[in-house]
Amino acid sequence: MTRNPGSDIRSMVRRQAFYSRVKELYREGSEKLERFERDSLEAADRRAADLTERCY
């Protein structure tokens, strides 16, 4: 990750809840994505990164 997710959450209570949930989801793991799902996710991620760069 190149950016710090949750860093823009100003409320400490909400930020702590966010990071707790992220840790919980990480520990639970996930099923492997199908190839088309990975491709779609990667395309969306590239688009989001492009939009983010335009905002800065």
N, C-alpha and C positions, 0 to 999 in steps of 0.2 A: 504494500500500500504506500502510495506517495503522499496521501493527504490523511489528516487525522480526523476520522469520522467522529462526530459528536463534539468536536472542538467549538462549534458555533452554538452549542446549547449553553445558555448563560445561567440557567437555574442549576445550582449544584445538586439539588434533589433529583431533578430530571436527568442531569448528566450521569449521576451515579446509577440511576435506574437503567439508563441506556446501556452503560458499560456492563452492568450486571446481566442484562438480557443478552448482550453480545457474547459474554463469557458462557452463559448457559447454552446458547445455541451452538457455540463452538464445541463445547463438551459433548453435546448430543450427537454431533456428526450429521452427515447427510448421505443420501443416495447419490450415486454417480449420475451425472447428466448424460443424456444421449448426445450424439455428435451435433445434431441440428440445434439442440438447446444450447450447447456451448458456443456454436457459431453465432446464434442469435444474441446471446449474452455478451459475447465479445464485440459484436457490432454495436450494440446499445452502449456498452462501456466506452467504446471509441467516440461515439456521438456525444455522450455525456462529458467526456474529457475535453472534446472540442468546444462544447458550449461553456464549460467551466473556464477554459483558457480565454475565451472571448470576454468573459466578465471581469477579468483581472487586468 
